[in-house]
Structure formats: structure tokens, C-alpha cells
Amino acid sequence: MPNSAHRPLIAPLLALTLAGCSNNDGHDAETDTPFTTGTSHTTTTAPTTDPTTAGTDPTITDGSGTMSTGTEPSTESGASESDTDSIPICGDGVVEGNEVCDDDNDDNTDDCLDDCTAASCGDGFLQMGVEECDDGNTSNDDDCLDTCKAASCGDGFLQMDVEACDDGNVADNDGCLSSCTAAACGDGIVWEGVEACDDGNRVDDDACNNRCAPASCGDGVVQMAAGEECDDANADNTDACLDTCKAASCGDGFLQTGVEDCDEGGMNNDNTGPCKTDCTACPCQGNDVMGTTCADLPMYTCGELACAGCEFDTSGCGAPTPPNFQGQVGPVFNDGCWIQCEGYLDQPGGDDIPPAWGNDCTGVQFSRVRLVCGASLNAYRYITVQKNVFKDGLNAYPEVGLITESKDQNGIPFMTLNQIYAAGNHPHNGISWWGSGDGCGEAKLNTTINNNACTWEASNCFGQNIAGNRYLWVYVSP
């Protein structure tokens, strides 16, 4: 900085020197006499005071108009005036050297800092009236942006621990609300492309569920207001809830597993079936008794069960007292109420089948007869007679048309002439022929009983060519 003690001498000396110099047109300023080129024109003024005490510097002006001093004042440092001017001092109010500014104060809230640099955003000092904040960094995730604006919701920068999001817009239908909170189901605003609805509540059984999807049958939530009775989130119609969100019930046309036997919907019918109106299956399916026998029903022990619409026809069932039978046990028949009343093992010679061999089969409760002849329980043939000829006898010799079936042990039919002969029209009192009137040939399709002309008392056995021991079994049925 220049020595302030020298500054007052310069101005008067400059004025004095200029007064003695020529003017612009080459004339003497005082006499208006033209100068001669190359001629020195010098004015010397003696100092009137001691320069060392009065603070004035003697000045000499040569003919060229150059002002020079006589004796240079001395300084303690020995530096010249020009050397002192090149050293700026920040805070003196003068902008010098590399100073950008110098406002002669140490206030860092104005436009010039105390280091004589211009205030700017990011310098860490708040410039009043210009900046909202200045935290001296370039981070935009704190409370002051790098533009020296205070962070705020909607500025597009995420303020950590303050905002959940900040997408820089005021739209509420995207992933970030205008309040800088993240969009979520239940906030009452529909997030486009993500949510189908958002009613702003946590009620799951209204029109918009807690997953922000429209309530619908099959979503697993029962919407009572929408008329849903149930919602099990599946399309299985065999459980307790149909895919229409209605409770399963008898008559809906769907078979509820473990609950209903059947369900034909509007076709359920107690009279004709096959499914009753209580969704239980008719025991009879058309004419099929489904394997049920009379003995399976209360009050009956045997008989032939039939169908009468949806229910059983039990007119062929009965519970007769079994006859006093102690003979050879024959096969079991399940196609009616067949009870064995006689059983004989016929061997060569002897009287194995007595003349009154059918006396145990004459009970009044029996109306049909089955005659069985064969070599064993697994090899036999039989005929079914629709009249108890032991009780009622025959009406003719022979009576024709009484045989309703003729089969073997496997149910395979064999040929018969459908004739029955008996001496005196009573088979159990003499000789009788069953199927036809043929004689004793073992290939004959009839059975001849007690004909002494034959080797066997039960000859032929319906043409099985047994040629050995054979059984004769007799059954009766109501």
C-alpha cells in the first residue's frame, strides 16, 4: 500500500509542473510563444519548505515536459512507492491485486466475503436476500440443494430420512405422491398401471379389496354387499362353495363330495329317480336293484327283489320258516328266496331217494320250486318251476310251461321241452320226469326220478353225462 504521507505532495507538484509546460498547440502557456523543436524549456521552482518536515517534494520539470523530483524521500523499509502499491490488504476497502472485492468488513452474509472473494452458492455462507441456504457441499439429498435452495418436496431430489420419494412432479397417480410419500394400496389414490382401485380403507369385503383389486367372486373374500354367500377362491363345485360364490346345496346340480349321494338339480325326483329330492340316490336305478336282496331289507330273509320306480318292490320277498332239512347241503342261490328243502346223494343201488322225497317242500308259504342235479357243488344244472308241484300237484300229464328257466352253475341256459310228468300228477309219490318225458339215457336233457328201470334214482341230470354219483337238491321259494 503507498505511504499515505507522500500522497499530498504529488497533486500540487503535478499542477505546478503542468502550469509550466507547454499547452497542446506548442505555445508557452504564459507568453504564448512558440516552442522551438529541440530547445529545452525548463522551469525550476525552489522549494519553500523543507521537504522532510513540510511533507512536500521538490519537483523539477525538464524541457520535455517530464516531471521529476529532486531528492527522493527516504522510508524506513527502503522500498519505493511503486513497490509498496503492489501489496494488497484485504479489508482496507480498496480492491487491489488479486482481490475480487473489498467491502472493508468481515460480514460473510453480503456479496463480498472476508477473504475478498465474491460470495457464491456453495461457499458455505448464507448470502442474505439471495440464497435460502448454503451448506458448502454439492449433495442434493440433505436439506440444502446445490442451488442454495432449501430442499422441499417436489424438487426432484430425495431428502434422506425426510422424504420417502421425490419424483419432481405433483402427480398423485404414479409411484410417488405429491406429498413425497410412496404410493401404496390404501392411500385412497389409484396408482395407474398398478392398482385397479383404491378406496383408502382396510375393509376387505367392500367393492375394492385390500389388494386394491375390484371385489370379485373367486378372490377369496366374501363380499356380502355383492350377494356372495361364500368365496373359497377356487372353481371346484364339489366342495361347500360353488364357483358362483353361492353355498352348495341339494338341488344345485353339483355333487357335493362326502355330503350328497347325487344331485341332478331340477331332475331330482322322489318317484322316478335316479336321485331323490334330498340328494340321496334311489335304491333302484331303473330296473336295477343295485345288488340289494330281500335279505338286506328289514323283515325279510329271502325272496326276489324288484324295482317300483325309485323304490323297491318287495312283493317277491318273504321271511318263511325254513323247512326241517337235514340232508345234503347244496349250492346257495341269491336270485330269490330259495331255501333248500331236500338234499340227496345218489349212488348205485340202494334207496337213496325215497318215494315221498318232496314232503319237506310242501309248506303253504312256498309257491315255487327249483330242482338241481349235478356231480358236485361246482358242476350242476337246474330248472326253476313257477308252481310248487309238491304242494299243488300237476294239472295235467304232462303240464307244460311251468319251467321259467334252465341253467348250469355258470348261469348258461340249456335246452328243455318245458314239460313235467308225474305218476298220479304228484312228483313225490312215484315216478316223475322233469323237462321232458325221455327215459334213462345220461345224455337226455331231462331228469328222471325213481324210475326203477334206470341205473340211477336221479337219472340223466339234465344231459350232463355224469355216469357216476350225483346229487339231487330241491329248493322252494315264496
Helices and strands as residue ranges (DSSP letters): H 7-20, E 43-44, H 51-54, E 59-61, E 67-69, H 81-85, G 224-226, G 265-267, G 294-296, E 302-303, E 306-308, E 311-313, E 317-318, E 339-346, G 359-361, E 368-376, E 379-385, H 389-392, E 399-400, E 403-408, E 419-422, G 423-425, G 427-429, E 432-435, E 447-449, E 458-459, E 470-477
